[in-house]
């Protein structure tokens, strides 16, 4: 017969919540996701506010701040009930599960038991359609969580699809379902297929106030050769008037401008002029300048270079917990400036190479430094060495694939003195 402690542990493990979803997250990913969630904003019209607070609570717990975790979980309870216009419902199953786990870790077993009883009551009152299926609210929250942590987009789309099939009236689930399908096809050689495009059109018609979805759909239409300039200007006006946040639609709207880099910058600067202290807008503007400096054939002005450097420096200071990519962006900007800028870029790389990074971060750094060595320093041999370092790290990512691809191209050309070594290296390379 199980003891009371064993029974409690068994009931906790059976819960559907962030504590039981095997979210094996590195500290760097937790910090980056915390930044991303902060940038979404807490506008009262955000239909994902409860999920966002739940996630922020779990992240704070993982980072060792139990007091903040409890505060966010309590905010999630309030946000869910406000958005659903009801005091309690199946949307609180995950939230109450989180609170049961948190109080268990705090040593307050009575409070943990109380939340377990609340979960049981909700599950009895709002059962799933079958024992094999989760409740649609749980599928939706699990999908949103995995989406935030850059999980498997095909799995995420499947979870949203299951939720929609059981509860088709939830407009936001359908919108994010098509976004997950879009992200899943992002690197497809065939691009977005007609079926997903049709689903995006329907979702956008059903959710006309979702400017984030509208901008993505407009971007897909532009890729198909449609003339969308007038609609883009109209959407830009709406985005600039909407509350600041990463769901405002500004990021995908900036993508629409493609290689019209100066228009890209103008839109970002206009948004920043309206909200000069918003770090998310500074981040977007900084990336617009980076794109202009790195990919435009038109030479930049001195004032443009200075503005780009200043924005990137500000963004690094505004995101102190996730500096790697931002420092690499600044290094890339410096490579487009004077000889003094080249020395500053090298200094950034050397400081990062000496820093204590987790393996995924090391992989990003090694891949970036390899390209810098090849294109800026003309040091082919060391560039190859750093691509090998990136490929050796047992973490599957775009950066690992890119380094392996570069090494494969060098091997196949057969003109480099290291071809034999590269061939042996790739032949013995293990998959994560």
C-alpha positions as CSV (number, residue, x, y, z in Angstrom):
1,X,0.0,0.0,0.0
2,X,1.4,3.4,-1.0
3,X,2.1,6.0,1.7
4,X,0.5,9.4,1.6
5,X,3.7,10.9,0.2
6,X,3.9,8.3,-2.5
7,X,0.2,8.8,-3.4
8,X,0.8,12.6,-3.7
9,X,3.8,12.1,-5.9
10,X,1.9,9.7,-8.1
11,X,-1.0,12.2,-8.5
12,X,1.4,15.0,-9.3
13,X,3.2,13.0,-12.0
14,X,-0.2,12.2,-13.6
15,X,-1.0,15.9,-14.1
16,X,-1.0,17.6,-17.5
17,X,1.1,20.8,-16.9
18,X,4.5,22.4,-17.6
19,X,6.1,20.4,-14.8
20,X,5.3,17.0,-16.4
21,X,5.8,17.9,-20.1
22,X,9.5,16.9,-20.2
23,X,10.6,20.4,-21.0
24,X,14.3,19.8,-20.8
25,X,15.5,23.4,-21.2
26,X,18.9,25.0,-21.0
27,X,19.4,28.1,-18.9
28,X,20.2,30.1,-22.1
29,X,16.9,29.0,-23.7
30,X,14.9,29.8,-20.6
31,X,16.4,33.3,-20.5
32,X,15.8,33.9,-24.3
33,X,12.2,32.7,-24.0
34,X,11.7,34.9,-20.9
35,X,12.8,37.9,-23.1
36,X,10.5,36.8,-25.9
37,X,7.5,36.5,-23.6
38,X,8.3,40.0,-22.1
39,X,8.3,41.4,-25.6
40,X,4.9,40.1,-26.4
41,X,3.4,42.6,-24.0
42,X,0.5,42.3,-21.6
43,X,-2.2,44.0,-23.6
44,X,-5.6,43.1,-22.1
45,X,-6.8,42.0,-25.6
46,X,-4.2,39.4,-25.9
47,X,-6.0,36.1,-26.0
48,X,-2.9,34.2,-25.0
49,X,-2.3,36.1,-21.8
50,X,-3.1,33.3,-19.5
51,X,-0.8,30.9,-21.3
52,X,1.9,33.6,-21.3
53,X,1.7,34.1,-17.5
54,X,1.7,30.3,-17.0
55,X,4.9,30.0,-19.1
56,X,6.5,32.9,-17.3
57,X,5.7,31.3,-14.0
58,X,7.3,28.0,-15.1
59,X,10.4,29.8,-16.4
60,X,10.8,31.7,-13.2
61,X,10.6,28.5,-11.2
62,X,13.2,26.8,-13.4
63,X,15.4,29.9,-12.9
64,X,15.1,29.5,-9.1
65,X,12.6,32.3,-8.3
66,X,9.7,30.6,-6.6
67,X,8.1,33.8,-5.4
68,X,7.9,35.2,-9.0
69,X,6.7,31.8,-10.2
70,X,3.7,31.9,-7.8
71,X,2.9,35.5,-8.7
72,X,2.8,34.6,-12.5
73,X,0.7,31.5,-11.9
74,X,-1.8,33.6,-9.9
75,X,-1.9,36.1,-12.7
76,X,-2.5,33.3,-15.2
77,X,-5.6,32.2,-13.2
78,X,-7.0,35.8,-13.3
79,X,-6.2,36.2,-17.0
80,X,-7.8,32.9,-18.0
81,X,-11.0,33.6,-16.1
82,X,-11.2,37.2,-17.5
83,X,-10.7,36.1,-21.1
84,X,-13.2,33.3,-20.8
85,X,-15.7,35.5,-18.9
86,X,-16.1,32.7,-16.3
87,X,-14.8,31.9,-12.8
88,X,-13.2,28.5,-13.4
89,X,-13.3,26.1,-16.3
90,X,-11.1,23.5,-18.1
91,X,-8.7,26.2,-19.2
92,X,-7.4,26.2,-15.5
93,X,-6.4,22.5,-15.5
94,X,-2.8,23.2,-16.5
95,X,-2.6,26.3,-14.3
96,X,-3.8,24.5,-11.2
97,X,-1.4,21.6,-12.0
98,X,1.4,24.1,-12.1
99,X,0.4,25.5,-8.7
100,X,0.1,22.0,-7.2
101,X,3.6,21.2,-8.3
102,X,5.0,24.6,-7.1
103,X,3.4,24.2,-3.6
104,X,4.8,20.7,-3.5
105,X,8.3,22.0,-4.1
106,X,7.7,24.7,-1.5
107,X,6.9,22.0,1.0
108,X,3.3,23.1,1.5
109,X,1.7,19.7,0.9
110,X,-1.8,20.8,2.1
111,X,-1.9,23.6,-0.5
112,X,-0.6,21.1,-3.1
113,X,-3.4,18.7,-2.2
114,X,-5.9,21.5,-2.5
115,X,-4.9,22.3,-6.1
116,X,-4.9,18.6,-6.9
117,X,-8.5,18.4,-5.7
118,X,-9.3,21.4,-7.9
119,X,-7.8,19.7,-10.9
120,X,-9.8,16.5,-10.2
121,X,-13.0,18.5,-9.9
122,X,-12.4,20.2,-13.3
123,X,-11.5,16.9,-15.0
124,X,-14.7,15.3,-13.7
125,X,-16.8,18.3,-14.7
126,X,-15.1,18.7,-18.1
127,X,-13.9,15.3,-19.2
128,X,-12.1,14.7,-22.5
129,X,-13.9,12.9,-25.3
130,X,-11.9,9.7,-24.6
131,X,-9.2,8.3,-22.3
132,X,-6.8,8.4,-25.3
133,X,-7.3,12.1,-25.9
134,X,-6.5,15.2,-23.8
135,X,-9.0,18.0,-23.3
136,X,-8.8,20.5,-26.1
137,X,-7.7,23.3,-23.7
138,X,-4.7,21.1,-22.7
139,X,-3.8,20.4,-26.3
140,X,-3.9,24.1,-27.1
141,X,-1.8,25.1,-24.1
142,X,0.8,22.3,-24.8
143,X,1.0,23.4,-28.4
144,X,1.5,27.1,-27.4
145,X,4.2,26.1,-24.9
146,X,6.2,24.0,-27.4
147,X,5.8,26.8,-30.0
148,X,7.4,29.3,-27.6
149,X,10.3,26.9,-27.0
150,X,10.8,26.2,-30.7
151,X,9.6,22.7,-30.5
152,X,8.6,20.3,-33.4
153,X,6.3,22.4,-35.5
154,X,4.6,19.4,-37.0
155,X,3.8,18.1,-33.6
156,X,2.6,21.5,-32.5
157,X,0.3,21.7,-35.6
158,X,-1.0,18.3,-34.7
159,X,-1.9,19.4,-31.2
160,X,-3.7,22.5,-32.4
161,X,-5.5,20.4,-35.0
162,X,-6.8,18.0,-32.3
163,X,-7.9,20.9,-30.1
164,X,-9.7,22.5,-33.1
165,X,-11.5,19.3,-34.1
166,X,-12.9,19.0,-30.6
167,X,-13.6,22.7,-30.1
168,X,-13.8,24.5,-33.5
169,X,-15.1,27.8,-32.2
170,X,-11.8,28.9,-30.7
171,X,-10.6,31.4,-33.4
172,X,-7.1,31.9,-31.9
173,X,-6.4,28.2,-31.9
174,X,-7.1,28.1,-35.6
175,X,-4.9,31.1,-36.3
176,X,-1.9,29.6,-34.5
177,X,-2.5,26.3,-36.1
178,X,-1.9,27.8,-39.5
179,X,1.1,29.7,-38.2
180,X,2.5,26.4,-37.0
181,X,1.9,24.9,-40.4
182,X,3.6,28.0,-42.0
183,X,6.7,27.6,-39.7
184,X,6.8,23.9,-40.3
185,X,7.1,24.5,-44.1
186,X,9.5,27.4,-43.7
187,X,12.5,25.4,-44.9
188,X,10.6,23.3,-47.4
189,X,12.0,23.3,-50.9
190,X,8.5,23.4,-52.4
191,X,7.5,26.4,-50.2
192,X,4.0,26.9,-48.8
193,X,1.5,24.5,-50.5
194,X,-1.9,25.5,-51.7
195,X,-3.8,23.8,-48.9
196,X,-1.9,25.7,-46.1
197,X,-2.3,28.9,-48.1
198,X,-6.1,28.4,-48.3
199,X,-6.2,27.7,-44.6
200,X,-4.3,30.9,-43.9
201,X,-6.8,32.8,-46.0
202,X,-9.8,31.3,-44.1
203,X,-8.1,31.9,-40.7
204,X,-7.3,35.5,-41.6
205,X,-11.0,36.1,-42.6
206,X,-12.1,34.6,-39.3
207,X,-9.6,36.5,-37.2
208,X,-9.4,39.9,-38.9
209,X,-8.0,41.8,-35.9
210,X,-5.0,39.5,-35.7
211,X,-2.4,41.8,-37.4
212,X,0.4,39.2,-36.8
213,X,-1.5,36.7,-38.9
214,X,-2.5,39.3,-41.4
215,X,1.1,40.3,-42.0
216,X,2.2,36.7,-42.4
217,X,-0.6,36.1,-44.9
218,X,0.3,39.3,-46.8
219,X,3.9,38.1,-47.0
220,X,2.8,34.7,-48.5
221,X,0.7,36.5,-51.0
222,X,3.7,38.7,-52.0
223,X,5.8,35.5,-52.5
224,X,3.1,34.3,-54.9
225,X,3.5,37.4,-57.0
226,X,0.4,39.3,-55.9
227,X,0.5,43.1,-55.8
228,X,0.1,43.9,-52.1
229,X,1.7,47.4,-51.8
230,X,-1.5,49.3,-51.0
231,X,-2.5,46.6,-48.5
232,X,0.9,46.7,-46.9
233,X,0.7,50.4,-46.4
234,X,-2.7,50.1,-44.9
235,X,-1.6,47.3,-42.6
236,X,1.5,49.3,-41.6
237,X,-0.8,52.1,-40.4
238,X,-2.8,49.7,-38.2
239,X,0.4,48.1,-36.8
240,X,1.9,51.5,-35.9
241,X,-1.4,52.4,-34.0
242,X,-1.6,49.0,-32.2
243,X,-0.1,48.3,-28.8
244,X,3.7,47.6,-28.9
245,X,4.6,43.9,-28.8
246,X,6.0,41.1,-30.8
247,X,2.4,40.0,-31.8
248,X,1.7,43.5,-33.2
249,X,2.6,42.3,-36.7
250,X,5.6,44.5,-37.2
251,X,8.1,41.7,-37.6
252,X,6.4,39.9,-40.5
253,X,5.4,43.2,-42.0
254,X,9.0,44.2,-42.2
255,X,9.7,40.9,-44.1
256,X,7.2,42.0,-46.7
257,X,9.5,44.8,-47.8
258,X,12.1,42.2,-48.8
259,X,15.1,44.0,-50.4
260,X,13.6,47.5,-50.1
261,X,15.9,48.0,-47.1
262,X,15.5,51.7,-46.8
263,X,11.7,51.4,-46.6
264,X,12.2,48.7,-44.0
265,X,14.3,51.1,-41.9
266,X,11.8,53.9,-42.3
267,X,8.9,51.8,-41.0
268,X,11.0,50.6,-38.0
269,X,12.2,54.1,-37.2
270,X,8.6,55.5,-37.4
271,X,7.5,52.8,-34.9
272,X,10.4,53.7,-32.7
273,X,9.6,57.4,-33.0
274,X,6.1,56.8,-31.6
275,X,7.5,54.6,-28.8
276,X,11.2,55.6,-28.2
277,X,11.7,53.6,-25.1
278,X,10.4,50.3,-26.3
279,X,13.2,47.8,-26.4
280,X,11.4,45.4,-28.8
281,X,11.2,48.2,-31.4
282,X,14.9,49.0,-30.9
283,X,15.6,45.3,-31.5
284,X,13.6,45.3,-34.7
285,X,15.1,48.5,-36.0
286,X,18.6,47.3,-35.2
287,X,18.0,44.1,-37.3
288,X,16.7,46.3,-40.2
289,X,19.9,48.2,-40.2
290,X,21.9,45.0,-40.1
291,X,20.0,43.6,-43.1
292,X,20.6,46.9,-45.0
293,X,24.3,46.9,-44.3
294,X,25.0,43.2,-45.0
295,X,22.8,42.6,-48.0
296,X,22.4,45.8,-49.9
297,X,24.6,46.7,-52.8
298,X,24.2,50.4,-52.1
299,X,27.0,51.8,-49.9
300,X,25.9,53.0,-46.4
301,X,26.4,56.5,-45.2
302,X,28.5,57.3,-42.1
303,X,25.4,58.3,-40.2
304,X,23.7,55.0,-41.1
305,X,26.7,53.0,-39.8
306,X,26.8,55.1,-36.6
307,X,23.0,54.6,-36.1
308,X,23.3,50.9,-36.7
309,X,26.2,50.5,-34.1
310,X,24.4,52.7,-31.5
311,X,21.1,50.7,-31.8
312,X,22.9,47.4,-31.5
313,X,24.8,48.6,-28.5
314,X,21.6,49.7,-26.9
315,X,19.9,46.4,-27.7
316,X,22.7,44.4,-26.1
317,X,22.3,46.5,-22.9
318,X,18.5,46.1,-23.0
319,X,18.7,42.3,-23.3
320,X,21.5,41.4,-20.8
321,X,20.4,37.8,-20.2
322,X,20.6,36.8,-23.9
323,X,23.5,38.7,-25.4
324,X,25.1,36.1,-27.8
325,X,23.2,36.7,-31.1
326,X,23.1,40.5,-30.4
327,X,26.8,40.7,-29.9
328,X,27.3,38.6,-33.1
329,X,25.1,41.1,-34.9
330,X,27.2,44.0,-33.7
331,X,30.3,42.2,-34.8
332,X,28.8,41.8,-38.3
333,X,28.0,45.5,-38.3
334,X,31.6,46.4,-37.3
335,X,32.9,44.3,-40.3
336,X,31.2,46.8,-42.6
337,X,33.0,49.8,-41.0
338,X,36.6,51.0,-41.0
339,X,39.8,49.1,-40.0
340,X,39.0,50.1,-36.4
341,X,35.6,48.4,-36.8
342,X,37.4,45.2,-37.9
343,X,39.5,45.2,-34.7
344,X,36.3,45.7,-32.7
345,X,34.6,42.8,-34.4
346,X,37.7,40.6,-33.6
347,X,37.5,41.8,-30.0
348,X,33.9,40.7,-29.7
349,X,34.6,37.3,-31.1
350,X,37.6,36.8,-28.8
351,X,35.6,37.8,-25.8
352,X,32.8,35.4,-26.7
353,X,35.2,32.5,-27.4
354,X,36.5,32.9,-23.8
355,X,33.0,33.1,-22.3
356,X,31.2,30.2,-20.6
357,X,28.5,29.2,-23.2
358,X,26.3,26.2,-23.3
359,X,26.8,23.8,-26.2
360,X,24.0,25.2,-28.4
361,X,25.5,28.7,-27.9
362,X,29.0,27.5,-28.7
363,X,27.7,26.0,-31.9
364,X,26.2,29.3,-33.0
365,X,29.4,31.1,-32.1
366,X,31.7,28.6,-33.9
367,X,29.6,28.7,-37.1
368,X,29.6,32.5,-37.1
369,X,33.3,32.8,-36.3
370,X,34.1,30.3,-39.1
371,X,32.3,32.5,-41.6
372,X,34.1,35.6,-40.2
373,X,37.4,33.9,-40.6
374,X,36.7,32.9,-44.2
375,X,35.2,36.1,-45.5
376,X,36.8,38.8,-43.4
377,X,40.1,37.3,-42.4
378,X,40.7,35.1,-45.4
379,X,41.9,32.4,-43.1
380,X,40.5,29.3,-44.8
381,X,42.2,26.7,-42.6
382,X,41.0,28.2,-39.3
383,X,37.5,28.7,-40.8
384,X,37.4,25.0,-41.6
385,X,38.5,24.2,-38.0
386,X,35.7,26.2,-36.5
387,X,33.1,24.7,-38.9
388,X,34.3,21.3,-37.6
389,X,34.0,22.5,-34.0
390,X,30.4,23.5,-34.7
391,X,29.6,20.2,-36.4
392,X,31.1,18.2,-33.5
393,X,28.7,19.6,-30.9
394,X,25.9,17.0,-30.4
395,X,23.0,19.4,-30.8
396,X,20.8,19.4,-33.9
397,X,20.3,22.9,-35.2
398,X,20.5,25.1,-38.3
399,X,24.0,26.1,-37.5
400,X,25.3,22.6,-37.3
401,X,23.6,21.7,-40.6
402,X,25.1,24.8,-42.1
403,X,28.6,24.0,-41.0
404,X,28.3,20.4,-42.3
405,X,27.0,21.7,-45.6
406,X,30.0,24.1,-45.9
407,X,32.4,21.3,-45.2
408,X,30.7,19.1,-47.7
409,X,31.0,21.7,-50.4
410,X,34.7,22.2,-49.7
411,X,35.2,18.4,-49.8
412,X,33.3,18.0,-53.0
413,X,35.3,20.7,-54.8
414,X,38.5,18.9,-53.9
415,X,40.8,21.9,-54.1
416,X,41.6,22.5,-50.5
417,X,44.6,20.9,-48.8
418,X,42.4,19.8,-46.0
419,X,40.0,17.8,-48.2
420,X,41.2,14.5,-47.0
421,X,40.8,15.5,-43.4
422,X,37.4,16.9,-44.0
423,X,36.3,13.7,-45.8
424,X,37.4,11.6,-42.8
425,X,35.8,14.0,-40.3
426,X,32.4,13.9,-42.1
427,X,32.6,10.1,-42.5
428,X,33.1,9.7,-38.7
429,X,30.7,12.4,-37.6
430,X,28.0,11.2,-35.3
431,X,24.4,12.4,-35.3
432,X,22.9,13.8,-32.1
